[in-house]
Amino acid sequence: MSTPIEIEIVGLLQKGDKKAVTLLYENYADALYGVILKVLNDDDLAKDALQETFIKVWKNAKSYNSKKAKLFTWLYRIAYNTAIDKVRSHTNKTNKEIQIDASNVYMLTSESLNHDVMDIKTHLKSIDEKYQIVINALFFEGMTQQEASDELAIPLGTIKSRLKIGLRELKKIYDPEQNES
């Protein structure tokens, strides 16, 4: 059973009355912030996610159906999903950031390059074609193992096996002394 304040908020939301956002904030912000903070464990990110939650609530107000869920349940789901999205985007952003101070790319000289392996595409042609295809897809076309599996219509386990065997074959070419022992 809905409370009078819930009925008022829902009515205002359905009409597009901005007073609904004020009432939502006054009545639900603390609880939603608690949910978000529990997921994110970061005060600043939680505040951003709370703001995004209220924006989503406002934009999707017409989609709320009191027969499907209580107002708080609907708000909770939006807040929780916003927090999860924030975790994912923050994780992706952190993983993609280039760590200049940890990179040695600016310190490379032509002496530090292994000239023996710069002709890898030439040596790749000397191994079995089924290994060439997998190594080419993964290293030169930048595919993940799953993407290569999908693109080449080869089971993922086979991709992994062919990669392992192909790399072993290339190692024999580049480090023949290793094979003698």
RAGI-V233394 format. One record per backbone hydrogen bond with DSSP energy under -0.5 kcal/mol. CO is the residue of the C=O (numbers start at 1). NH is the residue of the N-H. E is the energy in kcal/mol with one decimal. If there is no record, write none. Layout:
co: [CO	CO]
nh: [NH	NH]
e: [E	E]
This chain:
co: [3	4	5	6	7	8	9	10	11	12	12	13	17	18	18	19	20	21	22	23	24	24	25	28	29	30	31	32	33	34	35	36	37	42	43	44	45	46	47	48	49	50	51	52	53	54	55	56	58	60	61	65	65	70	71	72	73	74	75	76	77	78	79	80	81	82	83	84	85	86	87	88	89	90	91	92	93	98	99	99	100	104	105	109	109	113	114	115	117	119	119	120	121	122	123	124	128	128	129	130	131	132	133	134	135	135	136	136	137	144	145	146	147	148	149	149	155	156	157	158	159	160	161	162	163	164	165	166	167	168	169	170	171	175	175	176	176	177	177]
nh: [7	8	9	10	11	12	13	14	15	16	17	16	20	21	22	23	24	25	26	27	28	29	29	32	33	34	35	36	37	38	39	40	41	46	47	48	49	50	51	52	53	54	55	56	57	58	59	60	61	63	64	68	69	74	75	76	77	78	79	80	81	82	83	84	85	86	87	88	89	90	91	92	93	94	95	96	97	100	102	103	103	107	108	112	113	115	117	118	120	122	123	124	125	125	126	127	131	132	133	134	135	136	137	138	139	140	140	141	143	148	149	150	151	152	153	154	159	160	161	162	163	164	165	166	167	168	169	170	171	172	173	174	175	178	179	179	180	180	181]
e: [-2.3	-2.3	-2.8	-2.9	-2.3	-2.4	-2.9	-2.7	-1.5	-0.9	-2.7	-0.9	-1.9	-0.8	-1.1	-2.3	-2.9	-2.8	-2.6	-2.1	-2.9	-0.6	-1.5	-2.7	-3.0	-2.0	-1.8	-2.6	-3.1	-1.8	-1.3	-2.8	-2.9	-2.5	-2.2	-2.1	-2.6	-2.3	-2.2	-2.6	-2.3	-2.1	-2.0	-2.5	-2.6	-2.3	-2.6	-2.3	-0.9	-1.6	-1.3	-1.5	-1.6	-2.2	-2.7	-3.3	-2.3	-2.0	-2.8	-3.2	-2.7	-2.2	-2.3	-2.4	-2.5	-2.2	-2.2	-2.4	-2.8	-2.5	-2.6	-2.8	-2.5	-2.5	-2.5	-1.7	-1.2	-1.3	-0.8	-0.6	-1.3	-1.2	-0.8	-0.9	-0.6	-1.1	-1.2	-0.5	-1.0	-0.7	-1.9	-2.5	-0.9	-0.6	-1.6	-1.4	-1.2	-1.9	-2.5	-1.0	-2.6	-2.9	-2.2	-2.4	-3.0	-0.6	-1.5	-1.7	-2.3	-2.6	-2.2	-2.4	-3.1	-2.8	-0.8	-1.6	-2.1	-2.3	-2.2	-3.0	-2.3	-2.2	-2.7	-2.8	-2.6	-1.8	-2.3	-2.2	-2.2	-1.6	-1.2	-2.4	-2.6	-1.0	-0.7	-0.6	-0.7	-0.7	-0.8]
